[in-house]
Amino acid sequence: MKLLTGSRYSGMLGILLKNKVMALCGPSSAKNSNHWAIIVVAAIVIVGPFFIVSARWTVGCVYDPVAKSPVHTTYSSDFYLAHAHLVDTLEGVVYGVILPVFCVSVVTTASAITAVKLRHMAAWRQQTSSAASSGTRDVTLTRMLIGMSILFVTCNVPGICFRIAMLAVPDMSLDGKRMLKS
């Protein structure tokens, strides 16, 4: 479940990083345009189908006579049994592979553009200004953003590889138990 949760928020990181790149490439266009509509639509598209995936399970409370206490248990919902292919495709392929690969590629591309623009901006400032500390804060913030992007990519690549392996190897599952096909 952690793999799914992370992929929803990584889309938002990609959108915010894209805005940072736009601010570096063209400061006047980034200040005058309103990206809230893009962020709202992306949030609906990314988070909306997750409600379909979460309908996979039903939680029930069962009384255990041996332990003499109620036990919470999960079982497949009627919705999942009727639409198993749709839910499995959304969970395994869309949220497990497509969205994380897209987000990692957007973050990697935006970080590379940011690094190049930062290098050009620092060189320009050295040539035109005698005070080298005028843009230190911007440089530090951009380096921190690039560092966070590298950490994000490093942490997401193993999960993406595992999800791709799950698609390629039929007996592999998230909980480590061997899935028996009937």
C-alpha positions in Angstrom: 0.0 0.0 0.0 2.9 2.4 0.6 3.8 2.2 -3.1 0.4 3.4 -4.1 0.3 6.2 -1.5 3.7 7.6 -2.6 2.7 7.7 -6.3 -0.3 10.1 -5.6 1.9 12.7 -4.0 4.8 12.3 -6.5 2.6 13.8 -9.2 2.2 16.9 -7.1 6.0 17.1 -6.7 6.4 17.0 -10.5 3.9 19.8 -11.0 5.6 22.0 -8.4 9.0 21.3 -9.9 7.7 22.2 -13.3 6.6 25.6 -11.9 10.1 26.1 -10.5 11.6 25.4 -14.0 9.1 27.9 -15.5 10.1 30.5 -13.0 13.8 30.0 -13.9 13.2 29.9 -17.7 10.9 32.9 -17.9 10.2 34.7 -14.6 7.6 37.1 -16.1 5.5 34.2 -17.5 5.6 32.3 -14.2 4.4 35.4 -12.2 1.5 36.3 -14.6 0.0 32.8 -15.1 -2.2 31.0 -12.7 -1.4 27.3 -12.4 -4.1 26.4 -9.9 -6.4 25.0 -12.5 -3.7 22.6 -13.7 -3.0 21.5 -10.1 -6.7 20.9 -9.3 -7.2 18.9 -12.5 -4.1 16.9 -11.9 -5.2 16.2 -8.3 -8.6 14.9 -9.5 -7.0 12.8 -12.3 -4.4 11.3 -9.9 -6.5 10.8 -6.7 -9.9 10.2 -8.3 -9.3 6.6 -9.6 -7.7 5.7 -6.2 -11.3 5.6 -4.8 -12.0 2.8 -7.3 -8.9 0.9 -6.1 -9.8 1.4 -2.5 -13.2 -0.2 -3.1 -11.4 -3.5 -3.5 -11.7 -4.4 0.2 -14.5 -4.6 2.7 -13.8 -4.5 6.4 -15.9 -6.6 8.7 -16.0 -7.3 12.4 -16.4 -11.0 13.3 -16.7 -12.4 16.8 -14.1 -15.1 17.5 -15.6 -17.6 20.1 -12.1 -19.1 20.9 -10.5 -15.8 21.7 -13.8 -14.4 23.0 -13.2 -11.1 21.3 -14.2 -9.3 18.1 -11.7 -9.5 15.2 -11.5 -7.1 12.3 -11.0 -8.8 9.0 -10.9 -7.8 5.4 -12.4 -9.5 2.4 -12.9 -8.8 -1.3 -15.9 -6.5 -1.9 -18.7 -7.3 -4.4 -17.5 -4.4 -6.5 -14.0 -5.9 -6.8 -15.4 -9.3 -7.7 -17.5 -7.8 -10.4 -14.7 -5.5 -11.7 -11.5 -7.4 -10.8 -9.8 -6.6 -14.1 -10.4 -2.8 -13.9 -9.2 -2.6 -10.3 -6.1 -4.8 -10.8 -5.2 -2.7 -13.9 -5.6 0.6 -12.0 -3.6 -0.7 -9.0 -0.9 -2.6 -10.7 -0.3 -0.9 -14.0 -1.5 2.7 -13.6 -0.6 3.4 -10.0 2.2 0.9 -9.8 4.1 1.6 -13.1 2.8 4.3 -15.3 2.3 7.1 -12.8 5.6 6.5 -10.9 7.6 6.2 -14.2 6.0 9.4 -15.5 6.6 11.3 -12.2 10.2 10.1 -12.0 10.9 11.2 -15.6 9.3 14.6 -15.0 11.2 15.2 -11.8 14.5 14.1 -13.5 13.9 16.3 -16.6 12.9 19.3 -14.5 15.9 18.8 -12.2 18.3 18.6 -15.1 16.8 21.8 -16.7 17.0 23.5 -13.3 20.7 22.5 -12.8 21.6 23.8 -16.3 19.7 27.1 -15.7 21.3 27.5 -12.3 24.8 27.1 -13.8 24.0 29.7 -16.5 22.5 32.0 -13.9 25.5 31.7 -11.6 28.0 32.3 -14.4 26.0 35.4 -15.5 25.9 36.8 -12.0 29.7 36.4 -11.6 30.3 38.3 -14.9 27.9 41.1 -14.2 28.1 41.6 -10.4 31.0 42.2 -8.0 28.9 41.0 -5.1 28.8 37.2 -5.3 26.5 36.8 -2.4 23.5 38.5 -4.1 22.0 35.2 -5.4 23.3 32.9 -2.7 19.8 32.2 -1.3 18.4 31.3 -4.7 21.3 29.1 -5.4 21.0 27.3 -2.0 17.3 26.8 -2.5 17.7 25.5 -6.0 20.4 23.1 -4.9 18.2 21.9 -2.0 15.4 21.3 -4.6 17.8 19.3 -6.8 19.0 17.3 -3.8 15.4 16.4 -2.9 14.7 15.4 -6.5 17.7 13.1 -6.4 16.5 11.6 -3.2 13.0 11.2 -4.6 14.2 9.4 -7.7 16.6 7.2 -5.7 13.7 6.1 -3.4 11.2 5.5 -6.2 13.3 3.5 -8.6 13.4 0.3 -6.6 9.6 0.3 -6.2 9.1 0.8 -9.9 11.5 -2.0 -10.7 9.6 -4.3 -8.2 6.3 -3.4 -9.8 7.6 -4.1 -13.3 9.0 -7.4 -12.0 5.5 -8.2 -10.6 4.1 -7.7 -14.1 6.8 -9.9 -15.7 6.8 -12.7 -13.1 3.3 -14.1 -12.4 4.2 -15.7 -9.0 5.5 -12.5 -7.5 3.2 -10.5 -5.1 3.4 -7.5 -2.7 3.0 -9.6 0.4 5.6 -12.2 -0.5 3.2 -15.1 -0.6 3.1 -17.2 -3.8 -0.1 -16.5 -5.7 -1.7 -19.7 -7.1 -3.5 -19.3 -10.4 -6.5 -21.6 -10.8 
